[in-house]
């Protein structure tokens, strides 16, 4: 799992966190720790763009797309590729807020033969 971490001005992140996260309804996968989630399926040819199947700790399957949130650190799905899901998280360390980029790798290799062409 590749992690990229950078310090972001606390005022900026606090404003983003309050305005964005405090006023929206939380998504179901935000109840789980990111490390406990498993990417078990990737679809790159869907009508609505790429999507991924995620298994939670209870064994339930969730479908995510770019723009969905997951994990307890306000993880925003930024990209879905054949290798996995790229997430940007915002988390607090003491008085500072930090941002990190994390990849959730797919458990099984991407297989194009399992894709359904939405145009047919």
PDB file as gemmi writes it, atoms N, CA and C in Angstrom:
CRYST1    1.000    1.000    1.000  90.00  90.00  90.00 P 1                      
ATOM      1  N   UNK A   1       0.844  -1.164   0.000  1.00  0.00           N  
ATOM      2  CA  UNK A   1       0.000   0.000   0.000  1.00  0.00           C  
ATOM      3  C   UNK A   1       0.895   1.235   0.000  1.00  0.00           C  
ATOM      4  N   UNK A   2       0.741   2.082  -1.004  1.00  0.00           N  
ATOM      5  CA  UNK A   2       1.554   3.287  -1.135  1.00  0.00           C  
ATOM      6  C   UNK A   2       0.856   4.433  -0.402  1.00  0.00           C  
ATOM      7  N   UNK A   3       1.597   5.174   0.413  1.00  0.00           N  
ATOM      8  CA  UNK A   3       1.037   6.298   1.136  1.00  0.00           C  
ATOM      9  C   UNK A   3       1.888   7.536   0.882  1.00  0.00           C  
ATOM     10  N   UNK A   4       1.245   8.618   0.517  1.00  0.00           N  
ATOM     11  CA  UNK A   4       1.911   9.895   0.321  1.00  0.00           C  
ATOM     12  C   UNK A   4       1.292  10.856   1.324  1.00  0.00           C  
ATOM     13  N   UNK A   5       2.112  11.507   2.112  1.00  0.00           N  
ATOM     14  CA  UNK A   5       1.604  12.366   3.175  1.00  0.00           C  
ATOM     15  C   UNK A   5       2.163  13.769   3.010  1.00  0.00           C  
ATOM     16  N   UNK A   6       1.324  14.764   3.202  1.00  0.00           N  
ATOM     17  CA  UNK A   6       1.800  16.142   3.170  1.00  0.00           C  
ATOM     18  C   UNK A   6       1.015  16.965   4.177  1.00  0.00           C  
ATOM     19  N   UNK A   7       1.659  17.999   4.678  1.00  0.00           N  
ATOM     20  CA  UNK A   7       1.021  18.896   5.641  1.00  0.00           C  
ATOM     21  C   UNK A   7       0.275  19.970   4.867  1.00  0.00           C  
ATOM     22  N   UNK A   8      -0.977  20.170   5.237  1.00  0.00           N  
ATOM     23  CA  UNK A   8      -1.819  21.171   4.599  1.00  0.00           C  
ATOM     24  C   UNK A   8      -2.158  22.205   5.668  1.00  0.00           C  
ATOM     25  N   UNK A   9      -2.216  23.493   5.307  1.00  0.00           N  
ATOM     26  CA  UNK A   9      -2.528  24.517   6.305  1.00  0.00           C  
ATOM     27  C   UNK A   9      -3.784  24.169   7.100  1.00  0.00           C  
ATOM     28  N   UNK A  10      -3.661  24.224   8.416  1.00  0.00           N  
ATOM     29  CA  UNK A  10      -4.749  23.814   9.300  1.00  0.00           C  
ATOM     30  C   UNK A  10      -6.023  24.605   9.064  1.00  0.00           C  
ATOM     31  N   UNK A  11      -5.901  25.888   8.811  1.00  0.00           N  
ATOM     32  CA  UNK A  11      -7.085  26.726   8.598  1.00  0.00           C  
ATOM     33  C   UNK A  11      -7.840  26.273   7.350  1.00  0.00           C  
ATOM     34  N   UNK A  12      -7.101  25.995   6.287  1.00  0.00           N  
ATOM     35  CA  UNK A  12      -7.720  25.539   5.041  1.00  0.00           C  
ATOM     36  C   UNK A  12      -8.437  24.211   5.243  1.00  0.00           C  
ATOM     37  N   UNK A  13      -7.753  23.248   5.846  1.00  0.00           N  
ATOM     38  CA  UNK A  13      -8.372  21.944   6.044  1.00  0.00           C  
ATOM     39  C   UNK A  13      -9.522  21.989   7.023  1.00  0.00           C  
ATOM     40  N   UNK A  14      -9.411  22.790   8.077  1.00  0.00           N  
ATOM     41  CA  UNK A  14     -10.510  22.915   9.026  1.00  0.00           C  
ATOM     42  C   UNK A  14     -11.742  23.480   8.330  1.00  0.00           C  
ATOM     43  N   UNK A  15     -11.546  24.448   7.439  1.00  0.00           N  
ATOM     44  CA  UNK A  15     -12.658  25.030   6.686  1.00  0.00           C  
ATOM     45  C   UNK A  15     -13.272  23.996   5.751  1.00  0.00           C  
ATOM     46  N   UNK A  16     -12.422  23.273   5.029  1.00  0.00           N  
ATOM     47  CA  UNK A  16     -12.915  22.229   4.128  1.00  0.00           C  
ATOM     48  C   UNK A  16     -13.657  21.162   4.918  1.00  0.00           C  
ATOM     49  N   UNK A  17     -13.037  20.706   6.013  1.00  0.00           N  
ATOM     50  CA  UNK A  17     -13.644  19.654   6.818  1.00  0.00           C  
ATOM     51  C   UNK A  17     -15.002  20.086   7.352  1.00  0.00           C  
ATOM     52  N   UNK A  18     -15.094  21.299   7.864  1.00  0.00           N  
ATOM     53  CA  UNK A  18     -16.356  21.758   8.426  1.00  0.00           C  
ATOM     54  C   UNK A  18     -17.410  21.934   7.344  1.00  0.00           C  
ATOM     55  N   UNK A  19     -17.062  22.646   6.284  1.00  0.00           N  
ATOM     56  CA  UNK A  19     -18.040  22.944   5.241  1.00  0.00           C  
ATOM     57  C   UNK A  19     -18.488  21.707   4.476  1.00  0.00           C  
ATOM     58  N   UNK A  20     -17.553  20.838   4.157  1.00  0.00           N  
ATOM     59  CA  UNK A  20     -17.880  19.672   3.345  1.00  0.00           C  
ATOM     60  C   UNK A  20     -18.404  18.522   4.177  1.00  0.00           C  
ATOM     61  N   UNK A  21     -17.690  18.155   5.207  1.00  0.00           N  
ATOM     62  CA  UNK A  21     -18.008  16.938   5.923  1.00  0.00           C  
ATOM     63  C   UNK A  21     -19.104  17.119   6.968  1.00  0.00           C  
ATOM     64  N   UNK A  22     -19.197  18.295   7.562  1.00  0.00           N  
ATOM     65  CA  UNK A  22     -20.192  18.502   8.609  1.00  0.00           C  
ATOM     66  C   UNK A  22     -21.591  18.679   8.039  1.00  0.00           C  
ATOM     67  N   UNK A  23     -21.686  19.064   6.786  1.00  0.00           N  
ATOM     68  CA  UNK A  23     -23.002  19.364   6.231  1.00  0.00           C  
ATOM     69  C   UNK A  23     -23.541  18.275   5.308  1.00  0.00           C  
ATOM     70  N   UNK A  24     -22.801  17.226   5.078  1.00  0.00           N  
ATOM     71  CA  UNK A  24     -23.288  16.162   4.203  1.00  0.00           C  
ATOM     72  C   UNK A  24     -23.599  14.910   5.017  1.00  0.00           C  
ATOM     73  N   UNK A  25     -24.463  14.070   4.452  1.00  0.00           N  
ATOM     74  CA  UNK A  25     -24.789  12.807   5.110  1.00  0.00           C  
ATOM     75  C   UNK A  25     -23.643  11.826   4.902  1.00  0.00           C  
ATOM     76  N   UNK A  26     -23.216  11.172   5.958  1.00  0.00           N  
ATOM     77  CA  UNK A  26     -22.093  10.228   5.867  1.00  0.00           C  
ATOM     78  C   UNK A  26     -22.517   8.993   5.087  1.00  0.00           C  
ATOM     79  N   UNK A  27     -21.566   8.429   4.341  1.00  0.00           N  
ATOM     80  CA  UNK A  27     -21.822   7.230   3.559  1.00  0.00           C  
ATOM     81  C   UNK A  27     -21.528   5.991   4.399  1.00  0.00           C  
ATOM     82  N   UNK A  28     -22.116   4.861   4.022  1.00  0.00           N  
ATOM     83  CA  UNK A  28     -22.037   3.649   4.849  1.00  0.00           C  
ATOM     84  C   UNK A  28     -20.605   3.158   5.076  1.00  0.00           C  
ATOM     85  N   UNK A  29     -19.721   3.288   4.088  1.00  0.00           N  
ATOM     86  CA  UNK A  29     -18.353   2.791   4.244  1.00  0.00           C  
ATOM     87  C   UNK A  29     -17.490   3.686   5.140  1.00  0.00           C  
ATOM     88  N   UNK A  30     -17.994   4.848   5.531  1.00  0.00           N  
ATOM     89  CA  UNK A  30     -17.244   5.712   6.448  1.00  0.00           C  
ATOM     90  C   UNK A  30     -17.297   5.199   7.886  1.00  0.00           C  
ATOM     91  N   UNK A  31     -18.112   4.195   8.145  1.00  0.00           N  
ATOM     92  CA  UNK A  31     -18.188   3.609   9.486  1.00  0.00           C  
ATOM     93  C   UNK A  31     -17.043   2.630   9.733  1.00  0.00           C  
ATOM     94  N   UNK A  32     -16.301   2.279   8.688  1.00  0.00           N  
ATOM     95  CA  UNK A  32     -15.244   1.275   8.795  1.00  0.00           C  
ATOM     96  C   UNK A  32     -13.871   1.904   8.681  1.00  0.00           C  
ATOM     97  N   UNK A  33     -12.907   1.263   9.317  1.00  0.00           N  
ATOM     98  CA  UNK A  33     -11.517   1.661   9.141  1.00  0.00           C  
ATOM     99  C   UNK A  33     -11.101   1.255   7.733  1.00  0.00           C  
ATOM    100  N   UNK A  34     -10.442   2.142   7.027  1.00  0.00           N  
ATOM    101  CA  UNK A  34     -10.028   1.874   5.648  1.00  0.00           C  
ATOM    102  C   UNK A  34      -9.233   0.581   5.528  1.00  0.00           C  
ATOM    103  N   UNK A  35      -8.399   0.295   6.524  1.00  0.00           N  
ATOM    104  CA  UNK A  35      -7.538  -0.891   6.479  1.00  0.00           C  
ATOM    105  C   UNK A  35      -8.327  -2.197   6.538  1.00  0.00           C  
ATOM    106  N   UNK A  36      -9.584  -2.138   6.972  1.00  0.00           N  
ATOM    107  CA  UNK A  36     -10.416  -3.341   7.071  1.00  0.00           C  
ATOM    108  C   UNK A  36     -11.240  -3.594   5.805  1.00  0.00           C  
ATOM    109  N   UNK A  37     -11.202  -2.688   4.842  1.00  0.00           N  
ATOM    110  CA  UNK A  37     -11.986  -2.824   3.616  1.00  0.00           C  
ATOM    111  C   UNK A  37     -11.175  -3.534   2.539  1.00  0.00           C  
ATOM    112  N   UNK A  38     -11.852  -4.332   1.711  1.00  0.00           N  
ATOM    113  CA  UNK A  38     -11.197  -5.116   0.665  1.00  0.00           C  
ATOM    114  C   UNK A  38     -11.798  -4.766  -0.688  1.00  0.00           C  
ATOM    115  N   UNK A  39     -10.932  -4.427  -1.650  1.00  0.00           N  
ATOM    116  CA  UNK A  39     -11.376  -4.203  -3.029  1.00  0.00           C  
ATOM    117  C   UNK A  39     -11.392  -5.569  -3.704  1.00  0.00           C  
ATOM    118  N   UNK A  40     -12.570  -6.081  -4.008  1.00  0.00           N  
ATOM    119  CA  UNK A  40     -12.658  -7.428  -4.573  1.00  0.00           C  
ATOM    120  C   UNK A  40     -13.028  -7.433  -6.055  1.00  0.00           C  
ATOM    121  N   UNK A  41     -13.488  -6.308  -6.580  1.00  0.00           N  
ATOM    122  CA  UNK A  41     -13.864  -6.270  -7.994  1.00  0.00           C  
ATOM    123  C   UNK A  41     -13.657  -4.863  -8.545  1.00  0.00           C  
ATOM    124  N   UNK A  42     -13.163  -4.786  -9.781  1.00  0.00           N  
ATOM    125  CA  UNK A  42     -12.989  -3.511 -10.484  1.00  0.00           C  
ATOM    126  C   UNK A  42     -13.749  -3.596 -11.808  1.00  0.00           C  
ATOM    127  N   UNK A  43     -14.497  -2.551 -12.126  1.00  0.00           N  
ATOM    128  CA  UNK A  43     -15.166  -2.449 -13.425  1.00  0.00           C  
ATOM    129  C   UNK A  43     -14.795  -1.105 -14.026  1.00  0.00           C  
ATOM    130  N   UNK A  44     -14.185  -1.122 -15.202  1.00  0.00           N  
ATOM    131  CA  UNK A  44     -13.737   0.123 -15.834  1.00  0.00           C  
ATOM    132  C   UNK A  44     -14.648   0.583 -16.961  1.00  0.00           C  
ATOM    133  N   UNK A  45     -15.612  -0.244 -17.372  1.00  0.00           N  
ATOM    134  CA  UNK A  45     -16.426   0.071 -18.545  1.00  0.00           C  
ATOM    135  C   UNK A  45     -17.895   0.320 -18.230  1.00  0.00           C  
ATOM    136  N   UNK A  46     -18.215   0.686 -17.022  1.00  0.00           N  
ATOM    137  CA  UNK A  46     -19.614   0.906 -16.669  1.00  0.00           C  
ATOM    138  C   UNK A  46     -20.181   2.163 -17.310  1.00  0.00           C  
ATOM    139  N   UNK A  47     -21.512   2.224 -17.422  1.00  0.00           N  
ATOM    140  CA  UNK A  47     -22.183   3.396 -18.002  1.00  0.00           C  
ATOM    141  C   UNK A  47     -21.847   4.674 -17.240  1.00  0.00           C  
ATOM    142  N   UNK A  48     -21.694   4.545 -15.945  1.00  0.00           N  
ATOM    143  CA  UNK A  48     -21.436   5.709 -15.091  1.00  0.00           C  
ATOM    144  C   UNK A  48     -19.952   5.874 -14.777  1.00  0.00           C  
ATOM    145  N   UNK A  49     -19.097   5.243 -15.557  1.00  0.00           N  
ATOM    146  CA  UNK A  49     -17.664   5.341 -15.311  1.00  0.00           C  
ATOM    147  C   UNK A  49     -17.156   4.169 -14.496  1.00  0.00           C  
ATOM    148  N   UNK A  50     -15.875   4.200 -14.135  1.00  0.00           N  
ATOM    149  CA  UNK A  50     -15.299   3.085 -13.379  1.00  0.00           C  
ATOM    150  C   UNK A  50     -15.944   2.942 -12.006  1.00  0.00           C  
ATOM    151  N   UNK A  51     -16.014   1.694 -11.543  1.00  0.00           N  
ATOM    152  CA  UNK A  51     -16.544   1.433 -10.208  1.00  0.00           C  
ATOM    153  C   UNK A  51     -15.753   0.282  -9.594  1.00  0.00           C  
ATOM    154  N   UNK A  52     -15.909   0.129  -8.293  1.00  0.00           N  
ATOM    155  CA  UNK A  52     -15.214  -0.947  -7.583  1.00  0.00           C  
ATOM    156  C   UNK A  52     -16.172  -1.573  -6.586  1.00  0.00           C  
ATOM    157  N   UNK A  53     -16.022  -2.874  -6.391  1.00  0.00           N  
ATOM    158  CA  UNK A  53     -16.765  -3.587  -5.364  1.00  0.00           C  
ATOM    159  C   UNK A  53     -15.914  -3.669  -4.118  1.00  0.00           C  
ATOM    160  N   UNK A  54     -16.460  -3.257  -2.984  1.00  0.00           N  
ATOM    161  CA  UNK A  54     -15.737  -3.228  -1.712  1.00  0.00           C  
ATOM    162  C   UNK A  54     -16.459  -4.137  -0.727  1.00  0.00           C  
ATOM    163  N   UNK A  55     -15.708  -4.971  -0.022  1.00  0.00           N  
ATOM    164  CA  UNK A  55     -16.267  -5.799   1.041  1.00  0.00           C  
ATOM    165  C   UNK A  55     -15.950  -5.165   2.389  1.00  0.00           C  
ATOM    166  N   UNK A  56     -16.987  -5.029   3.236  1.00  0.00           N  
ATOM    167  CA  UNK A  56     -16.753  -4.509   4.582  1.00  0.00           C  
ATOM    168  C   UNK A  56     -16.462  -5.666   5.537  1.00  0.00           C  
ATOM    169  N   UNK A  57     -16.279  -5.374   6.803  1.00  0.00           N  
ATOM    170  CA  UNK A  57     -15.899  -6.394   7.775  1.00  0.00           C  
ATOM    171  C   UNK A  57     -17.003  -7.413   8.026  1.00  0.00           C  
ATOM    172  N   UNK A  58     -18.237  -7.060   7.726  1.00  0.00           N  
ATOM    173  CA  UNK A  58     -19.358  -7.984   7.896  1.00  0.00           C  
ATOM    174  C   UNK A  58     -19.585  -8.859   6.676  1.00  0.00           C  
ATOM    175  N   UNK A  59     -18.777  -8.654   5.620  1.00  0.00           N  
ATOM    176  CA  UNK A  59     -18.925  -9.438   4.402  1.00  0.00           C  
ATOM    177  C   UNK A  59     -19.919  -8.862   3.412  1.00  0.00           C  
ATOM    178  N   UNK A  60     -20.426  -7.653   3.692  1.00  0.00           N  
ATOM    179  CA  UNK A  60     -21.366  -7.015   2.783  1.00  0.00           C  
ATOM    180  C   UNK A  60     -20.623  -6.308   1.658  1.00  0.00           C  
ATOM    181  N   UNK A  61     -21.203  -6.332   0.476  1.00  0.00           N  
ATOM    182  CA  UNK A  61     -20.586  -5.726  -0.698  1.00  0.00           C  
ATOM    183  C   UNK A  61     -21.154  -4.332  -0.935  1.00  0.00           C  
ATOM    184  N   UNK A  62     -20.285  -3.402  -1.275  1.00  0.00           N  
ATOM    185  CA  UNK A  62     -20.677  -2.026  -1.582  1.00  0.00           C  
ATOM    186  C   UNK A  62     -20.069  -1.653  -2.930  1.00  0.00           C  
ATOM    187  N   UNK A  63     -20.799  -0.888  -3.734  1.00  0.00           N  
ATOM    188  CA  UNK A  63     -20.274  -0.408  -5.011  1.00  0.00           C  
ATOM    189  C   UNK A  63     -19.892   1.049  -4.832  1.00  0.00           C  
ATOM    190  N   UNK A  64     -18.650   1.391  -5.211  1.00  0.00           N  
ATOM    191  CA  UNK A  64     -18.207   2.775  -5.092  1.00  0.00           C  
ATOM    192  C   UNK A  64     -17.766   3.300  -6.449  1.00  0.00           C  
ATOM    193  N   UNK A  65     -17.801   4.617  -6.570  1.00  0.00           N  
ATOM    194  CA  UNK A  65     -17.323   5.314  -7.760  1.00  0.00           C  
ATOM    195  C   UNK A  65     -16.505   6.513  -7.304  1.00  0.00           C  
ATOM    196  N   UNK A  66     -15.854   7.162  -8.267  1.00  0.00           N  
ATOM    197  CA  UNK A  66     -15.109   8.377  -7.959  1.00  0.00           C  
ATOM    198  C   UNK A  66     -16.081   9.374  -7.325  1.00  0.00           C  
ATOM    199  N   UNK A  67     -15.663   9.968  -6.215  1.00  0.00           N  
ATOM    200  CA  UNK A  67     -16.505  10.926  -5.510  1.00  0.00           C  
ATOM    201  C   UNK A  67     -17.136  10.374  -4.250  1.00  0.00           C  
ATOM    202  N   UNK A  68     -17.148   9.049  -4.085  1.00  0.00           N  
ATOM    203  CA  UNK A  68     -17.667   8.450  -2.862  1.00  0.00           C  
ATOM    204  C   UNK A  68     -16.645   8.591  -1.739  1.00  0.00           C  
ATOM    205  N   UNK A  69     -17.130   8.453  -0.495  1.00  0.00           N  
ATOM    206  CA  UNK A  69     -16.270   8.524   0.685  1.00  0.00           C  
ATOM    207  C   UNK A  69     -16.206   7.150   1.348  1.00  0.00           C  
ATOM    208  N   UNK A  70     -15.043   6.854   1.969  1.00  0.00           N  
ATOM    209  CA  UNK A  70     -14.910   5.627   2.740  1.00  0.00           C  
ATOM    210  C   UNK A  70     -13.845   5.804   3.805  1.00  0.00           C  
ATOM    211  N   UNK A  71     -13.930   4.996   4.847  1.00  0.00           N  
ATOM    212  CA  UNK A  71     -12.966   5.064   5.941  1.00  0.00           C  
ATOM    213  C   UNK A  71     -13.301   6.159   6.936  1.00  0.00           C  
ATOM    214  N   UNK A  72     -12.664   6.096   8.083  1.00  0.00           N  
ATOM    215  CA  UNK A  72     -12.950   7.035   9.171  1.00  0.00           C  
ATOM    216  C   UNK A  72     -12.196   8.356   9.058  1.00  0.00           C  
ATOM    217  N   UNK A  73     -11.255   8.457   8.107  1.00  0.00           N  
ATOM    218  CA  UNK A  73     -10.466   9.684   7.954  1.00  0.00           C  
ATOM    219  C   UNK A  73     -10.913  10.494   6.738  1.00  0.00           C  
ATOM    220  N   UNK A  74     -12.219  10.571   6.510  1.00  0.00           N  
ATOM    221  CA  UNK A  74     -12.787  11.365   5.412  1.00  0.00           C  
ATOM    222  C   UNK A  74     -12.153  11.017   4.067  1.00  0.00           C  
ATOM    223  N   UNK A  75     -11.983   9.729   3.780  1.00  0.00           N  
ATOM    224  CA  UNK A  75     -11.352   9.283   2.545  1.00  0.00           C  
ATOM    225  C   UNK A  75     -12.246   9.524   1.336  1.00  0.00           C  
ATOM    226  N   UNK A  76     -11.754  10.294   0.384  1.00  0.00           N  
ATOM    227  CA  UNK A  76     -12.487  10.608  -0.846  1.00  0.00           C  
ATOM    228  C   UNK A  76     -11.887   9.798  -1.992  1.00  0.00           C  
ATOM    229  N   UNK A  77     -12.724   9.033  -2.703  1.00  0.00           N  
ATOM    230  CA  UNK A  77     -12.261   8.233  -3.837  1.00  0.00           C  
ATOM    231  C   UNK A  77     -11.958   9.182  -4.990  1.00  0.00           C  
ATOM    232  N   UNK A  78     -10.704   9.192  -5.431  1.00  0.00           N  
ATOM    233  CA  UNK A  78     -10.257  10.088  -6.495  1.00  0.00           C  
ATOM    234  C   UNK A  78     -10.099   9.381  -7.838  1.00  0.00           C  
ATOM    235  N   UNK A  79      -9.771   8.070  -7.813  1.00  0.00           N  
ATOM    236  CA  UNK A  79      -9.494   7.363  -9.058  1.00  0.00           C  
ATOM    237  C   UNK A  79      -9.694   5.866  -8.846  1.00  0.00           C  
ATOM    238  N   UNK A  80     -10.231   5.211  -9.880  1.00  0.00           N  
ATOM    239  CA  UNK A  80     -10.358   3.759  -9.877  1.00  0.00           C  
ATOM    240  C   UNK A  80      -9.655   3.255 -11.135  1.00  0.00           C  
ATOM    241  N   UNK A  81      -8.655   2.400 -10.942  1.00  0.00           N  
ATOM    242  CA  UNK A  81      -7.889   1.847 -12.056  1.00  0.00           C  
ATOM    243  C   UNK A  81      -7.925   0.325 -11.967  1.00  0.00           C  
ATOM    244  N   UNK A  82      -7.297  -0.333 -12.944  1.00  0.00           N  
ATOM    245  CA  UNK A  82      -7.266  -1.798 -12.928  1.00  0.00           C  
ATOM    246  C   UNK A  82      -6.483  -2.340 -11.737  1.00  0.00           C  
ATOM    247  N   UNK A  83      -5.640  -1.503 -11.122  1.00  0.00           N  
ATOM    248  CA  UNK A  83      -4.835  -1.924  -9.977  1.00  0.00           C  
ATOM    249  C   UNK A  83      -5.507  -1.712  -8.629  1.00  0.00           C  
ATOM    250  N   UNK A  84      -6.480  -0.807  -8.558  1.00  0.00           N  
ATOM    251  CA  UNK A  84      -7.122  -0.540  -7.280  1.00  0.00           C  
ATOM    252  C   UNK A  84      -7.787   0.826  -7.238  1.00  0.00           C  
ATOM    253  N   UNK A  85      -7.936   1.333  -6.019  1.00  0.00           N  
ATOM    254  CA  UNK A  85      -8.666   2.576  -5.765  1.00  0.00           C  
ATOM    255  C   UNK A  85      -7.728   3.573  -5.084  1.00  0.00           C  
ATOM    256  N   UNK A  86      -7.656   4.799  -5.642  1.00  0.00           N  
ATOM    257  CA  UNK A  86      -6.838   5.863  -5.040  1.00  0.00           C  
ATOM    258  C   UNK A  86      -7.745   6.742  -4.197  1.00  0.00           C  
ATOM    259  N   UNK A  87      -7.336   6.943  -2.954  1.00  0.00           N  
ATOM    260  CA  UNK A  87      -8.127   7.690  -1.982  1.00  0.00           C  
ATOM    261  C   UNK A  87      -7.274   8.806  -1.397  1.00  0.00           C  
ATOM    262  N   UNK A  88      -7.878   9.963  -1.164  1.00  0.00           N  
ATOM    263  CA  UNK A  88      -7.212  11.051  -0.452  1.00  0.00           C  
ATOM    264  C   UNK A  88      -7.939  11.225   0.877  1.00  0.00           C  
ATOM    265  N   UNK A  89      -7.185  11.098   1.970  1.00  0.00           N  
ATOM    266  CA  UNK A  89      -7.745  11.216   3.310  1.00  0.00           C  
ATOM    267  C   UNK A  89      -7.274  12.513   3.967  1.00  0.00           C  
ATOM    268  N   UNK A  90      -8.130  13.061   4.812  1.00  0.00           N  
ATOM    269  CA  UNK A  90      -7.787  14.230   5.627  1.00  0.00           C  
ATOM    270  C   UNK A  90      -7.942  13.806   7.083  1.00  0.00           C  
ATOM    271  N   UNK A  91      -6.872  13.969   7.858  1.00  0.00           N  
ATOM    272  CA  UNK A  91      -6.909  13.532   9.240  1.00  0.00           C  
ATOM    273  C   UNK A  91      -6.199  14.547  10.125  1.00  0.00           C  
ATOM    274  N   UNK A  92      -6.521  14.511  11.404  1.00  0.00           N  
ATOM    275  CA  UNK A  92      -5.979  15.486  12.352  1.00  0.00           C  
ATOM    276  C   UNK A  92      -4.856  14.864  13.172  1.00  0.00           C  
ATOM    277  N   UNK A  93      -3.773  15.633  13.322  1.00  0.00           N  
ATOM    278  CA  UNK A  93      -2.652  15.246  14.170  1.00  0.00           C  
ATOM    279  C   UNK A  93      -2.380  16.435  15.085  1.00  0.00           C  
ATOM    280  N   UNK A  94      -2.764  16.309  16.347  1.00  0.00           N  
ATOM    281  CA  UNK A  94      -2.612  17.426  17.278  1.00  0.00           C  
ATOM    282  C   UNK A  94      -3.442  18.610  16.821  1.00  0.00           C  
ATOM    283  N   UNK A  95      -2.787  19.742  16.615  1.00  0.00           N  
ATOM    284  CA  UNK A  95      -3.469  20.953  16.146  1.00  0.00           C  
ATOM    285  C   UNK A  95      -3.539  21.042  14.629  1.00  0.00           C  
ATOM    286  N   UNK A  96      -2.761  20.207  13.944  1.00  0.00           N  
ATOM    287  CA  UNK A  96      -2.670  20.278  12.486  1.00  0.00           C  
ATOM    288  C   UNK A  96      -3.574  19.265  11.804  1.00  0.00           C  
ATOM    289  N   UNK A  97      -3.958  19.594  10.588  1.00  0.00           N  
ATOM    290  CA  UNK A  97      -4.654  18.666   9.702  1.00  0.00           C  
ATOM    291  C   UNK A  97      -3.673  18.253   8.619  1.00  0.00           C  
ATOM    292  N   UNK A  98      -3.712  16.983   8.254  1.00  0.00           N  
ATOM    293  CA  UNK A  98      -2.835  16.484   7.203  1.00  0.00           C  
ATOM    294  C   UNK A  98      -3.661  15.772   6.144  1.00  0.00           C  
ATOM    295  N   UNK A  99      -3.073  15.692   4.964  1.00  0.00           N  
ATOM    296  CA  UNK A  99      -3.702  15.003   3.843  1.00  0.00           C  
ATOM    297  C   UNK A  99      -2.763  13.887   3.400  1.00  0.00           C  
ATOM    298  N   UNK A 100      -3.323  12.727   3.118  1.00  0.00           N  
ATOM    299  CA  UNK A 100      -2.496  11.639   2.607  1.00  0.00           C  
ATOM    300  C   UNK A 100      -3.228  10.933   1.468  1.00  0.00           C  
ATOM    301  N   UNK A 101      -2.430  10.470   0.531  1.00  0.00           N  
ATOM    302  CA  UNK A 101      -2.953   9.697  -0.589  1.00  0.00           C  
ATOM    303  C   UNK A 101      -2.675   8.227  -0.315  1.00  0.00           C  
ATOM    304  N   UNK A 102      -3.690   7.394  -0.466  1.00  0.00           N  
ATOM    305  CA  UNK A 102      -3.572   5.976  -0.162  1.00  0.00           C  
ATOM    306  C   UNK A 102      -4.164   5.176  -1.323  1.00  0.00           C  
ATOM    307  N   UNK A 103      -3.532   4.065  -1.649  1.00  0.00           N  
ATOM    308  CA  UNK A 103      -4.057   3.141  -2.657  1.00  0.00           C  
ATOM    309  C   UNK A 103      -4.590   1.906  -1.952  1.00  0.00           C  
ATOM    310  N   UNK A 104      -5.834   1.530  -2.254  1.00  0.00           N  
ATOM    311  CA  UNK A 104      -6.356   0.232  -1.852  1.00  0.00           C  
ATOM    312  C   UNK A 104      -6.182  -0.684  -3.056  1.00  0.00           C  
ATOM    313  N   UNK A 105      -5.317  -1.653  -2.948  1.00  0.00           N  
ATOM    314  CA  UNK A 105      -5.029  -2.549  -4.066  1.00  0.00           C  
ATOM    315  C   UNK A 105      -6.142  -3.579  -4.224  1.00  0.00           C  
ATOM    316  N   UNK A 106      -6.450  -3.940  -5.471  1.00  0.00           N  
ATOM    317  CA  UNK A 106      -7.460  -4.950  -5.749  1.00  0.00           C  
ATOM    318  C   UNK A 106      -6.968  -6.315  -5.280  1.00  0.00           C  
ATOM    319  N   UNK A 107      -7.846  -7.069  -4.659  1.00  0.00           N  
ATOM    320  CA  UNK A 107      -7.471  -8.395  -4.154  1.00  0.00           C  
ATOM    321  C   UNK A 107      -7.225  -9.363  -5.302  1.00  0.00           C  
ATOM    322  N   UNK A 108      -8.006  -9.233  -6.370  1.00  0.00           N  
ATOM    323  CA  UNK A 108      -7.861 -10.110  -7.529  1.00  0.00           C  
ATOM    324  C   UNK A 108      -7.430  -9.273  -8.727  1.00  0.00           C  
ATOM    325  N   UNK A 109      -6.620  -9.827  -9.614  1.00  0.00           N  
ATOM    326  CA  UNK A 109      -6.192  -9.064 -10.790  1.00  0.00           C  
ATOM    327  C   UNK A 109      -7.385  -8.714 -11.681  1.00  0.00           C  
ATOM    328  N   UNK A 110      -7.292  -7.563 -12.321  1.00  0.00           N  
ATOM    329  CA  UNK A 110      -8.351  -7.113 -13.229  1.00  0.00           C  
ATOM    330  C   UNK A 110      -8.420  -8.046 -14.428  1.00  0.00           C  
ATOM    331  N   UNK A 111      -9.629  -8.456 -14.791  1.00  0.00           N  
ATOM    332  CA  UNK A 111      -9.846  -9.349 -15.930  1.00  0.00           C  
ATOM    333  C   UNK A 111     -10.850  -8.698 -16.869  1.00  0.00           C  
ATOM    334  N   UNK A 112     -10.365  -8.218 -18.008  1.00  0.00           N  
ATOM    335  CA  UNK A 112     -11.232  -7.513 -18.956  1.00  0.00           C  
ATOM    336  C   UNK A 112     -12.339  -8.410 -19.502  1.00  0.00           C  
ATOM    337  N   UNK A 113     -12.130  -9.723 -19.517  1.00  0.00           N  
ATOM    338  CA  UNK A 113     -13.143 -10.629 -20.059  1.00  0.00           C  
ATOM    339  C   UNK A 113     -14.407 -10.673 -19.197  1.00  0.00           C  
ATOM    340  N   UNK A 114     -14.326 -10.211 -17.943  1.00  0.00           N  
ATOM    341  CA  UNK A 114     -15.509 -10.204 -17.075  1.00  0.00           C  
ATOM    342  C   UNK A 114     -16.328  -8.936 -17.226  1.00  0.00           C  
ATOM    343  N   UNK A 115     -15.840  -7.984 -18.009  1.00  0.00           N  
ATOM    344  CA  UNK A 115     -16.548  -6.714 -18.211  1.00  0.00           C  
ATOM    345  C   UNK A 115     -17.760  -6.915 -19.124  1.00  0.00           C  
ATOM    346  N   UNK A 116     -18.826  -6.183 -18.846  1.00  0.00           N  
ATOM    347  CA  UNK A 116     -20.002  -6.155 -19.699  1.00  0.00           C  
ATOM    348  C   UNK A 116     -19.992  -4.833 -20.422  1.00  0.00           C  
ATOM    349  N   UNK A 117     -20.054  -4.871 -21.741  1.00  0.00           N  
ATOM    350  CA  UNK A 117     -20.034  -3.634 -22.537  1.00  0.00           C  
ATOM    351  C   UNK A 117     -21.388  -2.955 -22.415  1.00  0.00           C  
ATOM    352  N   UNK A 118     -21.475  -1.759 -21.811  1.00  0.00           N  
ATOM    353  CA  UNK A 118     -22.764  -1.082 -21.632  1.00  0.00           C  
ATOM    354  C   UNK A 118     -23.385  -0.611 -22.946  1.00  0.00           C  
ATOM    355  N   UNK A 119     -22.635  -0.586 -24.021  1.00  0.00           N  
ATOM    356  CA  UNK A 119     -23.162  -0.120 -25.298  1.00  0.00           C  
ATOM    357  C   UNK A 119     -23.908  -1.206 -26.045  1.00  0.00           C  
ATOM    358  N   UNK A 120     -23.788  -2.447 -25.615  1.00  0.00           N  
ATOM    359  CA  UNK A 120     -24.464  -3.567 -26.301  1.00  0.00           C  
ATOM    360  C   UNK A 120     -25.775  -3.871 -25.668  1.00  0.00           C  
TER     361      UNK A 120                                                      
END                                                                             
